[in-house]
Amino acid sequence: MHELTPGSPSLRALFPALHQEVNGHPLLYFDNAATTHKPTFVIRAITDFYEKDNSNVHRGLHELSARATASFEAARQRIGSFISAPNPDGVIFTRGATEAINLVASAWANSVLQPGDRILLTAMEHHSNIVPWQLLANRARLSIAFAPLTPEGRLDFDELDQLLAPPTRLFAFTHISNVLGTVNPAEKICALAHSRGIATLVDAAQSCGHFPLDMEALNCDFLVLSGHKMCGPTGIGVLAIHPRRFGQISPWQGGGEMIERVTFEGSTYKSLPHLLEAGTPPIASAIALAVACDFLDSIGRDAIRQHDEKLAMLALDLFSRIEGMEIIGPRNSRAGVVSFTLTDVHPHDVVEVANRFGLALRGGHHCAQPLMRVLAKPSTARASFYLYTTEDEVHRTAEILAQVRKFFN
Amino acid sequence: MELEELYQSIILEHSRRPRNKGPLEGATHTAVGNNPACGDEIAVQVRLGPTGIVEAAQFTGQGCAISQAAASLFTIKLKGKTQEEACKLIRQFIEMVKGLPEEEDRSGKPSGEMLFGDLAAFAGVRKFPQRVKCATLAPNAFYEIFAGHRSENA
């Protein structure tokens, strides 16, 4: 695998879904913040598993079960190393980042936080990092506060400093905003919270496939990621738990796989990671996710990050020349997510007309309605890039947006 | 599929210059429609006369070209209708945009063609299933008023 640089034809050739026409135009896939496409290696890992090793894990003594178990546990190790998790026993497979956050709310916060304690979130969170805490807060009589943003769309550190204080016990925040493209200084934030005895959860759904992630350096208590946003399959995500929290984790779902012994009177449980993985896990997806990790590391996450930022800066430049264009979020050092509005054209109409030209954008509130209220917009259109996006595609996107402008004038 | 099938000129015209937009003075009924997929919210208001005829209809709120045009056109179409007529018109409209078989009248022609006039511009929506919610946002809210009000009096 040589010359697999971001945006290169040889890299693009590895993604079958990119090579198709939509409405008579070559597909321009700019919805990578929602989900990314999958390289052939990842697709093949899924079919390989079902064609050769298909079996349940941890409960069979036969050859296939042994192979499946070995591959599944190797995948856990691989993902642990991908994010430099301090201990692979803290790497839990979930259905996605959303389930991982719900898991922390149920298996940790529910028993550790006390009535009156406060959970701190930010004004730029995805619904998946808001609603699980609202559900918990109602049940456990906790309060929730939201760290506000600067006008440019970054966290306001003066305000954050004030809020990282009692009664705050947990700060759960996104590494990268899926609307603003803001990159939060996660390491600095976690260090500050840690020094004040506040637990941290980093939502790495938007960063896991785009940024180097080092949980040991971050020193966060919990980190969640989404498999399908990093070239992996849908239906798989990861929760990584710092070992200092291992002793505070209770079971959250009961069933097979997580038990040690079950009697009519009661049950005893396995330790982590199995304690939190009741039922048959998504075996093939976990194995395919590990292959996605190998693939991303063969490209290099620093290279992907630089590629994203270069494309974002190009998009900011090209888009801003279009009449009535308003770009949302920071002007520099941002991720490959560019949200915008066009005066007098609703984002749904932008997306609809763009689709006629083969351009896949996202329009709506991006599962961040509270942020939309802060921005005083019901919705935005969004273009998001990935390692296979080319500069030429960004140019063509800008041309299409100019046509959209013309269509509604 | 051509864009013009969805964005008929009458739709574009009404979305650029919506009629009867703004709060309705002396409104007797208000209903809110919201589209959780995009966060759009529309409020519709009507003033019913003593005999139950729609004297005026207006709307407020932001939305896409399709939802704004549908709201605008319905405020015109509903004026002068009884609640029964209003309900029927809305049902037929929803069936049309969802691509369901239209009710036929005695002449055997789809009744939509006779009733709709400008509203027929929305027929293209059936080819864009993701936009059905946009076209029906305001009509559904109006329906809530008429259907609800009718049952109140029943």
Interface residues (C-beta under 8 A of the other chain):
Chain A: N23 D344 V345 H346 P347 H348 D349 E352 V353 R356 G363 G364 H365 Q369 M372 P378 S379 F407 F408
Chain B: M1 L3 L6 Y7 L12 R16 A37 C38 G39 D40 E41 Q62 G63 C64 A65 I66 Q68 F128 R131 C134
